[in-house]
Every structure is written in structure tokens, then in C-alpha cells.
Amino acid sequence: MNRAVPAARDRSAREPGATRAQAPGPRTPASAPGSPEPRTPRAPESRAPRTDGGIAAWAELLRLPALFTVPGDALAGAAAAGVRPGPRTLLAIGSSLCLYEAGMALNDWADRAEDAVERPHRPLPSGRIRPAAALTAAGALTGAGLALAAGAGRPALAVAAPLAATVWAYDLALKHTPAGPATMAAARGLDLLLGAAATGDGTRAALPSAALLGSHTLAVTAVSRRETTGGSALAPLAALATTGALAALAARRPNRLPAGRRAAAAPGLSGSTPAPGVTDALRTGLSAVYAATAARPYFHAALNPSPPLTQRAVGGGIRATIPLQAALAARSGAGATSLLVAALAPAGRWFARRTAMRKVSIT
């Protein structure tokens, strides 16, 4: 009996509105005339659905930390075309960022019913952003991306238009079909070609780099299809094998440099291309960083394909995109560009920590 007394006191001290002088007898009934209504604790405001579309909700919807994986596409494309990045490359980067964010907003709009069951914390099912607002943002961002590509020239717009169509087709129709991963891979490859087309109209020279980056995206997307359910070791194993093959190919010196790189590297001519030994070291080192970033989480997901480890594998694959882009730039002989792309990785990690958004997904 004595033990119940301190327990009651403890509880009264912790509960809102409770006083130490509470006695077992009833206080003035709330229904008595003239008595005040009893004060009941309000539910925290965070539990109530909000539709104000705050900055944090939009940052989560648009997956801002993943934006750091986008500029490297255009920069690697410019490097593959053999041209130094310039103002048109910046326009291509802006177009890529807009189209990428359009895909993120459209993705959650299309998956809002599924997310209400599997990911109720996301901005749309939680009520923090209205579906109509997300769809409007997707349309506006698509228009802005095409406008920026048009500013970079007709060749860039000729690549941006099918890129935008691929993004919308993936989110609205192809995402949950067998063609989903290949469609996402095509979008990433087109994004690299956009940088090549905007900078130097060298899309043909950039096709090998686009194929390597698209293959990486194909592997990551295949793993992401089991993000919430897990249970399959086949996709992580295939992604692990793909990572090894891509790292080996990215580390190899190409048979021929782009025309612009050959001219800059010719004896007696000054250019932005570093000495071959420096470029070789960059290419090899960045390829190793790419393999290390992606391979370990893939391996863990293959051993135990649970949803948490599968999600980590997807995150590792997304983070590995940046060192792969940097390795492709170094492979094209653009050492300075490869270092610029590689610097996006620590910047992205710093931003994710500052915004408390460490988990990134492409689904």
C-alpha cells in the first residue's frame, strides 16, 4: 500500500494540469452551474494534418539532398564532348535540376494512394502538401526546364524534350512495369547528353559516358523496387556485379580522347587538360571511390534483403552517382571538371546533415 503513494505523486507531477493537492475525493463537478469546464490537454499540433506547404515539407517532397547528384550529369556530358563548361552548361544544369524536381513532385503525386499505406509520413499522405499543389509544381518545373534548355540552343532543347517526356512517362505509366528501371536509366543518360548538346553539340561523343551512367541508374532503380518489402537478393547481387563492371570500365583509359581534349593535350599547347599521369590517377581513384560507395551496401542487402538494408543500398547507389560522374569526366580528360563534380559529394552530405534529411530515395 505504501508503494502506491509515491507512484501517484510521481504521476501527478508529470501529468499536465495535475496538482500535488489532489485528493481521492471528487472535486467540483464540471456539470455544476457556474463551474468552469475542465481543462483537457490539447493534442500536439504536429499530429494534426497541415496543408500550409511549409519549406520543410517541400524540401522533403523535392528530396533536396539528391539535387547534388544532378549537376554532374551536364558536367560529365560537357567533358565527354571535349568542351570546357560555359554559360550554356549552366543553363543545361538549371534545366536538369528543374526536370529532376518535376519528376520528384510528380512521383509523389502519382504514388499518393500507395504512399498513404506504405509511407504515410510523406508530405502528400500526411496532408502537409495538397496533391494539386504537387501536380502544379511538377508542371511548372517542367516548363521551366524546357525554357532553360531552349536558352542553351536548339540541340539542347532537342534532348530536353524527350527527357521531360521520359520523366512523365515513368512516373505516370511505366514506374511499376518491367520497363520502369530502363526508363529511369534512359532519363539519366539523356540528362548527360543534355550537357553535351548544350555545351558543344557533341552528343555522339558522349554516348559511351551516357551508357555507363544509365547502367548504374538501371541497377539502383532495380534495387529500389523492393525498398518497402525487401525479400529479394537478386537485385542487390546484380547491382553489385554491375558496379564492379562499371568501375573497371570507368578506370580504363579511352582509346581516343574527345577532339577538344586531344588538341588541349597536344605537346606545346596550353589547355585545361592535366598531364596524363594526373588524369590517370584521378580516373583510377574516383572509380575506386565509386565502387566502395556502392558495393558495400549492395553486398549487405544481398546477404540480408530486409527493407532497412535495401533502403541503405538504394541510398548508397544514389550517393555513388557523384563519384561515377567525376570518374567519367576524368576518363574524358577533364581533370578540373572531375574535381569540381567530386566536390559535390561532401557538399551534399553537409547539406543533408544541416537539413536533417539523410535518407534519400528515388521512389
Residue, then its C-alpha position, 0 to 999 in steps of 0.5 A: m500500500n505504501r508503494a502506491v503513494p509515491a507512484a501517484r505523486d510521481r504521476s501527478a507531477r508529470e501529468p499536465g494540469a495535475t496538482r500535488a493537492q489532489a485528493p481521492g475525493p471528487r472535486t467540483p463537478a464540471s456539470a455544476p452551474g457556474s463551474p468552469e469546464p475542465r481543462t483537457p490537454r490539447a493534442p500536439e499540433s504536429r499530429a494534426p494534418r497541415t496543408d500550409g506547404g511549409i519549406a520543410a515539407w517541400a524540401e522533403l517532397l523535392r528530396l533536396p539532398a539528391l539535387f547534388t547528384v544532378p549537376g554532374d550529369a551536364l558536367a560529365g556530358a560537357a567533358a565527354a564532348g571535349v568542351r570546357p563548361g560555359p554559360r550554356t552548361l549552366l543553363a543545361i544544369g538549371s534545366s536538369l535540376c528543374l526536370y529532376e524536381a518535376g519528376m520528384a513532385l510528380n512521383d509523389w503525386a502519382d504514388r499518393a494512394e500507395d504512399a498513404v499505406e506504405r509511407p504515410h509520413r510523406p508530405l502528400p499522405s500526411g496532408r502537409i502538401r495538397p496533391a494539386a499543389a504537387l501536380t502544379a509544381a511538377g508542371a511548372l518545373t517542367g516548363a521551366g526546364l524546357a525554357l532553360a534548355a531552349g536558352a542553351g540552343r536548339p540541340a539542347l532543347a532537342v534532348a530536353a524534350p524527350l527527357a521531360a517526356t521520359v520523366w512523365a512517362y515513368d512516373l505516370a505509366l511505366k514506374h511499376t512495369p518491367a520497363g520502369p528501371a530502363t526508363m529511369a536509366a534512359a532519363r539519366g543518360l539523356d540528362l548527360l547528353l543534355g550537357a553535351a548538346a548544350t555545351g558543344d553539340g557533341t552528343r555522339a561523343a558522349l554516348p559511351s559516358a551516357a551508357l555507363l551512367g544509365s547502367h548504374t541508374l538501371a541497377v539502383t532503380a532495380v534495387s529500389r523496387r523492393e525498398t518497402t518489402g525487401g525479400s529479394a537478393l537478386a537485385p542487390l547481387a546484380a547491382l553489385a556485379t554491375t558496379g564492379a563492371l562499371a568501375a573497371l570500365a570507368a578506370r580504363r583509359p579511352n582509346r581516343l580522347p574527345a577532339g577538344r581534349r586531344a588538341a588541349a593535350a597536344p605537346g606545346l599547347s596550353g589547355s585545361t587538360p592535366a598531364p596524363g599521369v594526373t588524369d590517370a590517377l584521378r580516373t583510377g581513384l574516383s572509380a575506386v571511390y565509386a565502387a566502395t560507395a556502392a558495393r558495400p551496401y549492395f553486398h549487405a542487402a544481398l546477404n540480408p534483403s530486409p527493407p532497412l538494408t535495401q533502403r541503405a543500398v538504394g541510398g548508397g547507389i544514389r550517393a555513388t552517382i557523384p563519384l561515377q560522374a567525376a570518374l567519367a569526366a576524368r576518363s574524358g580528360a577533364g581533370a578540373t571538371s572531375l574535381l569540381v563534380a567530386a566536390l559535390a559529394p561532401a557538399g551534399r552530405w553537409f547539406a543533408r546533415r544541416t537539413a536533417m534529411r539523410k535518407v534519400s530515395i528515388t521512389 
